[in-house]
Every structure is written in C-alpha cells, then in structure tokens.
Amino acid sequence: MRRTRAWWRGAAALALLLLAACGGGEGATSEFVPLPSAAATPSIAATATATPEPNVVAAASPTAAPDGDGVIVVACGDPLVPLDKRHRLEEDCAPADLRPVPAAFAWGSHSVAAAALGPLVEMLEDAAAAGHRLVVLSAYRDYEVQRGAFRSHVERLGLEQAERVSARPGHSEHQLGTTVDFASAAVNYELVEAFGDTPGGRWLAERAHEYGFALSYPRGAEAVTGYQYEPWHFRWLGRETAAELRASGLTLTEFLRRR
C-alpha cells in the first residue's frame, strides 16, 4: 500500500510520543514512565503460541563498497548483520513477518520478528518463574520512526551527545525486528542504567544467551560500540550464535563484524 508523506509524518509523530514516554531505546535518556495501575500491570502468562526457533544462518558478509559517507549498506533480511556507526540498513528494509508481543509481556503495543517471539516469551516466562517480572518497552521501529527519534535527541541534547545515546536512521538494531528493550517496576519502568543492577537486569545479563539474546551495548565498551551502556537493550541472534558470542568474550559489535 502506498503511504503518503502526511501518513508518515503522523505515524512518526505518534511513535515519538511513545518513545518519549519510554526513553527511546538505543541510549535512551532517563525520562520517567508512569507506573501502570494494578489493573494495567502485565501479568505473565502463556498467552502466545511460540514459534519454533529456526537455525539462524548468517548471510554472506556485506561486500558492497562504502557509500559517500563511508558507511556500508548491509543485506536486508539477515538477522546477523552488523548494525553500528559503520553499517546500516536500507530505508525500506523491514521484517516480512512481524508478530505482536502479547499484552501480558509488554507495556504498550510492540512487535518483533516471528522467529524471535517464541524465545522472547519463553525467556519472560522463565524470568517470572524466577521472581523477575520484566516487560517489553520497545521492540521493532522502522526507519521513519528512528529518524524522528534521532532528530528529537539532537534537538534536546545536541548532535554530539545524541550520537552517543541514539542511532541514526538505518543504523538502529530495532529496525531488524529482533531487538527488545526491557524494564521493570524496580526502575519505575524507565530505560536507565540502574536497571542493570536490579535482580531482573542481572538475571537477563546472566541468562539471556540461553534463549538466543545478547546485550548489545555492555558497560565500558562505548569506544567499541559507539553507544553508552544500555543494560536494557538485547538483540536476538539464535541460541547457537548467542552461545558463540558469549564464549568469545567479544562485544556483539566486534563479533558480528568478524563473521
């Protein structure tokens, strides 16, 4: 369906309101998100039909020459492409099989690629069984929404700081549909560094790889990743690849660049 420029502006504006409420992902600032009422608090229950997890096989490493800005455009549809300051997706790249995250596991309306949904639900169910109620605050974001989010960060923080806390459009892992931002009541449903020191944040850091997820921007790695520490930002890679990454001792950025 052809979408008009006015439609995109309206969609981006709506998305920016949501992003402002939950911090924006990729280096989000610590803007407050109101606690949900007791009636609205997500209850963890098996409300999704898990999609069998396929074996994730990376496509060939990008071979295209860098564009005029020295940035390499990576293949659309490959879940293991590097996405950082040096690599980006095309503007029209979008997952073909987005699925909604069940309301029991999300604060707001969010979607992920079908292959990531089953592992995501399984992980959140197991976290709840261990006493950690975690919710999804952000998942898939398209190019236009990310453009607006980055522009908003620049307007509020200036370009230099915005580059540390937000991805330019095309460079965001959220555009893949396999990246999720988590939060909990322990941090008032904010995307803040303190989440990494909560029991739920520590559980994710220690166990997420078992479900195929990896922390994209670890503490003390900004010189490599280009972004500040984000203990809430996890990307699904598949169990085998996530285990390889953990064994390697590399950051996700380094690991995917070497594949």
Phi, psi and omega in degrees: 000132180283130181249132184282164178301322180296321178300315181297318179299319180294317180296318181294321180296317178298316181296322180296324176298319178293318180296320179297329180286332184239015169096337170098352181072183178026078178075033183296147175282168189271057176283142188286138172245121183302144175295139177290155175289166181302323181290331185267349182299127181299135173257134183278116180210158182280081182258358181245147172272112186295134175275126180307134183281123179280166170285127181271119179242121183289142172288170180302147179303147182302134182246354181295145177289150178302148178281194185298338179265006182079015182258137180266129176274123184263166185291136175280137178098353177265116183288351184246022176288147171287136174229109184206201181294337185260349184227141180214165175264157174294157183299323184267009179287126180209147177298143181273350190225049179293142177230143179290141172285128181305143183302333180294342185243006188226150171254095186104186182259120183219156180228154174223164175298145185306320183297333182271344187294311180303307178301324179296311180297317179301316181296317181290326175296315181292324176298317179297320178297333179271003177096014183241105179272105181249145179230156177275123177259337179203145178219242182296135171224131181277177185301315183293319178297318179293326177301314180294321180296316180294318179300320179297319178296319179297317181296325183272327190244344189090157187298316185299313180289323179300323179296336181275336189240359180209144179273144172293156179301137183093338182260356184278133175294338179296335180293340179288334185083007182242013184240137187226140172256129182249155172206180181205171178297335182299336178239028177056033180056041174253156172265092184224156181300332181300338179302325181296341181259004176275160177304319179293320178295320179291324178298316178299314182300326183271333190242345188303326182298334180294340181251005177095010181256152180221143175287125185279323188232083184287167180296137175076012184245016184300327180297335180266312186278332183088358182230152176296163178305128179228088183290354181263351193257108183237141180243134179279131181238346192098149186299316183297314181292320178298323177293320178297317179299313182298320180290334184286333183077004181271162168286162178300321179303310180295317184298314183287331177291335183270350183288000000 
